Amino acid sequence: MVAIKDLIVQTNNYVGLPWWAVLIASSIIIRFSIFPLILVQMKRMSKFGPIFPIFVLMKDTWKRSSLSKWQKTKTLVKLYHEVTKK
C-alpha cells in the first residue's frame, strides 16, 4: 500500500498534475493495461456456458448419491473427463 502511495506521489511530482488528475490517469492506465486479460477471461468463460448444466447435475448427484465418498469421487471424475473431452 505504501508503494502505491509513493508511486502516485512520484508521478505527481514528475508530471506536475494535481493529485486528483494523477489518480484518474493512473486508474485509466491500469484499466487499459488489464483489458486484454479481461477479454481472454471472457472468451474462456464463454466455453463453460454450454456445459454449466452438467456441472450443476454433477453437484446434485454428489449430494443425493448414497455411494461412498470414494465411489462418488471416482464417478464424478469419470464424468468430468467425458465432459472436458467434448
N, C-alpha and C positions, 0 to 999 in steps of 0.2 A: 504494500500500500504506500509505503514511503517512497519507493522507487517510482511509482506512477506520479506521485505529487512532485517529486524532483524533476521528472521528465517534463511535466507540464510547466513548471516554473522555468526550467531551462529553455523550453520552447518559447515561452512568453518573453524571456529576456532576449533570445536570439531574433525572433521575428518582430517583436515590438508591438504586437497586437494586445488589446486588453485581455484580461483573463477569461472573460466570457466568450470572446471570439476564439481563443485558443481551445477552450473546451468544446465549442461547437465544431470547429475544424477537426479536432482530434477524433471526435465521435464519428464524423462523416468519413474520415480516412479509415478508421477501424472498420466501419460497416462495409465500405467498398473493398477492403482487403479480405474480409471473410465471406463476401458474396459468392465467389466461386465455390467455396466449401459448402455453402447453403444449397447451391444448385446441384452439386454432386449428391448431397444427402437426400434432396427431394427426388432425384432420379432413382436412387437406390431404394428409397422407401416406397416409391410407386410400384415396384415389383412385388411388394408384400400385399398389396390390395387384393388381388385375386385369391391368394391363399390364406388370408386372415381368418375366414370362417373355419378353415381346417384347424388353425391354432386354437380357436375357441372350442371346437369339438374335442381336441386333444385335452384341453383343460377340464372340460366337463367329464370326459372319460376318466381322467385321473381321479376326480372327486367321487364319482359314482361307482367305480370299479371295486369289486370285492377281492381282487387278487392281492398278493403280497406286493410290497413296495418294489422288490426286485423284479417281479414279473411285469408290474406296471411300467417300470422304467424301461425294461427290455422291449416291451410292445411299443411304447411311445418313441423310443429311439429308432426302431424299425420304420414306424410311420413317418417320423421326421425325415429319415433318409429317403424314403419314397417321395415325399413332398418336395424335398430340395433337389432331387434329380430332375423333376419336371420343371 
